[in-house]
Amino acid sequence: MPITLEYPDGKNLGVTKAKVKVEAKFKFSVPLSFTTFIDFIDDEGKKFQIPISGTTDNSIFTNF
């Protein structure tokens, strides 16, 4: 499953920026539902796992 992650406000955290907005995008040629995990790893090697779910039914009505 190809999932693309985009960071509209940038990837870096700091003293003045405590959150990072992440958009997970995918497309698939057949109807599909899934749940998976995205792993984020910090500079110290700590892993943070966030579950995501997605659904596509490839209907023209859901594209609007």
N, C-alpha and C positions, 0 to 999 in steps of 0.2 A: 504494500500500500504506500504509494508515494505521498507523503505529507510534507508540505512546504511551510516553514515557519518564517514569519515576517515580523520585524520589530519597527513599527512606525515611528517611535520616538527615540530610537537608538537602543543599543544593547547594554550600555554602561550604567552601573549603579554608583552611588557615592553618598557623601554627607547630605547633599541637598536633594538627592533623588533616591527615594526609598522603594519605588516600584518600577517595573518594566512592563509595558503593554506588549503582549505577544498575540499574533493572529495565526492560527493554524488553518491552512487551506488545503483542500484536496479535490480531485475530480476523478471519477471512475466511469467506465463505459457501460456498466450494468448496475441495476439496483443493488444497494449495499447498505448495511448498517454495521458499525464497529465501535468498539471501545478499546482504547490502548492507553499507554502511559508515555509521557514525554519526560525525559530525564534532563535536569539542569545540574551542572557541576560547577561549583565555585572555585576560586583560586586555591583554596586549601584542600581540594579534592572531595569535599562533601557533596553528596548527591541529594537532590530534591526531586521527588517524583510527583507529577501532576497527572491525574486521569483526564482523558478527553473522550468524547463520543461524537459520532457523526453519522448522518444518514443521507443517502441520495436515492431518488427513485427515477431519475431521468425523464421526468414528465415535463412537457412544455409549460404546464401551469405553475410548476414550482420555480421556474426560472424568472418569473416576473415579481 
